[in-house]
Amino acid sequence: METKTTNDSPCQTARSPRILYRQAKPRDGADQAEVFHHAVMQGAAAHYSVEERDAWASTMPREGSVWAARQALYTTLVATCDGRCVGFLELDIPVGHVHTLYVWPSLARRGIGTTLLVHAERLLLEHGHGRVTLDASRMLAESLLQRGWHDLGVEWLRRDGVRLERRRLERRLSAVET
């Protein structure tokens, strides 16, 4: 994997990146690890303290094989640019729950996460679900609540002795003709 400075984006097409969406492959695991780490440590900086972000980031190793193994547990959708994963979503289809949604920080707020959610919602509709749930960080919750998700309440997690806040959100699904 190439070395990146903290501000480097894995997508080198600066003006208008071509983002492709697909199901994850084992080779995406290393990129998923980096996206997760940078999304937590940089992307969530305005919403969580350094201590909170360190505790959050420590929940998953920065090891590609671990993320590749999770692909067997969850349907994992990725957003790629120039062949590199720049965002991903892990979906538990049987229970209709999004476990994770992360986007490379410099590409945040460009619709990548929203598009991943659209694809996940389509999959859930195809499997007969009428709703989707998601446990959102403070940052993600703000955005989703503005887009019509419903707040089911705050949950507190303890990671390495640090309390982390997240919100349980829900959205009703409906088929849209295209």
N, C-alpha and C positions, 0 to 999 in steps of 0.2 A: 504494500500500500504506500502511496506517495506521502511524503511529509507535507503537512499543511500548517500554516501559521493560524493563529486563532481567528483571523478574519477571512481566511481563504474559503471560498465556496467550492465544493466538489464539481460544480457546474461552471465550466469556464466560459460559456457563451453569456457574456455579461448583459447584453441588451435585452434579448428576448429568448430565454432558454426554452429549448424544446423538451417538454416533459412528457414522458411516456408512462403509462400505468399498466401494471401486470401483476400476476401472482409471483411471490418471491421464489427465488431459487437458492439452494444452499450457498452458492458463491456470494450472495447478497449479505450474508451474516456479518462479515467484517465491516461492511459499510453501515449496516444497521447499528452495530456497536458504536461506531463513531457518531452517527446521527443522534442516537440516544444521549451519549455523553455530552456532545456539544449543545444539544437542545436543552438539556437540564442545566449545564454549567453556564452557558451564555444566554440562551434564549429565555430562561426563566429568571434571569438576574434581577429584573425590575419587580418581581413578585415574591421572591424567596431570598432569605439571607444566605450567606456563604455556607453557614453551618447546615441549614436546611438542604441546600443543593448538594453538598457533600454527602449527606445522609441518603438523599434520594439517589444520587448517582451510584452510590455503593451497593444499591439493591441488585444491580446487574453487572457482571464483570465486563470488562472491555475486551471481550474475547469472541471472535466471530463464530467459533464452533458452538458456543452456548446459544447464540441467536439463531443459528441454522437449526439447532435441535428444537428450538421453540416452534419452528415452522411445522413440525409434526404435531404439535399441540393445538395450534391455532391456524386458521386460514390467514395468511399474511399477504397483504397487498403492498406493493412498493410503487413509488414514483421514482423514475430514473431520468437522469440527464447525462448525455454522453456515456451511457452504459453504466453509470454509477447510481446507486440508491441514494436519493436525497430526502426521502420521506417514506414512512411506512406506517401501517395500521395492522394490528393483530385482532382478529375477529373470532369469537367463540360462537359459531353458527348455532349449535344446538340450544344455547340459552339466550341468544340474541344480544350479546354483550361485546362491546369494543373494549379490549383490554389495554391496548396502547395506541397512541397516535402521536408521532413525532416527525418534525420537519427540520431540516438543516436551518440554523438561525438566520443566516443571510438570505434565505429564500422564503422565510415566514411571511405571512400576510399577502401571499400572491395566489391564493386559491388552491394550493397543493393539498393541504389537509382537508379542505372542503370537498375537493374532487375525490380523495380517498374515501371520505365518508359517503359520498353519493354512490360509489361503487359498492361499498359495504352494505348500504341500505338496499340496493338492488339485489344483492345476494340474499339478504335476509327475506325480502319479499318473495324471491323465487323459492325459498325454503318455508314459506307459509307464515312468517312472523308478521305481526301487526305493530310491533314496537321495537325499539332498540334502546339499550341503556349504555351508559359510559361513565366511568369515574374520572372526573376532569380536575386538572390542576387549576389554581386560581386564574392563570392566564387563559387557558382554554375555556374555562367556564364562562368568563366574560363574553367571549366571542360567540359561543354556542347559545347562550341565553338571548343574545341579540338576534339570533337566527331562528328563534321559535322553540328551542329546547325548553323543557320544564325542569325546574329544580326540585329534586326529591329530598334535599337536605345535605348537611355537612357531615363528613366522616373524618375521624382523626386516626392517623396511623402512627406507629412508633417505629422508627428506623434508627438503629445505633443510639438509642436514648433520646432521639430528637422527635418532637411531634410535628407531623406534616398534615396539612389540611388538604382535603379534596372534596369535591361536590359530586354527588350522584345525580346524574341527569338522565332524562328520558325524552324520547321523541316518538310520536306516533308515525307510522309509515303508511304511505298511500301510493298506489301505482299511478304513474303519470304516463300518459300517452305521448310517444315521440314520433 
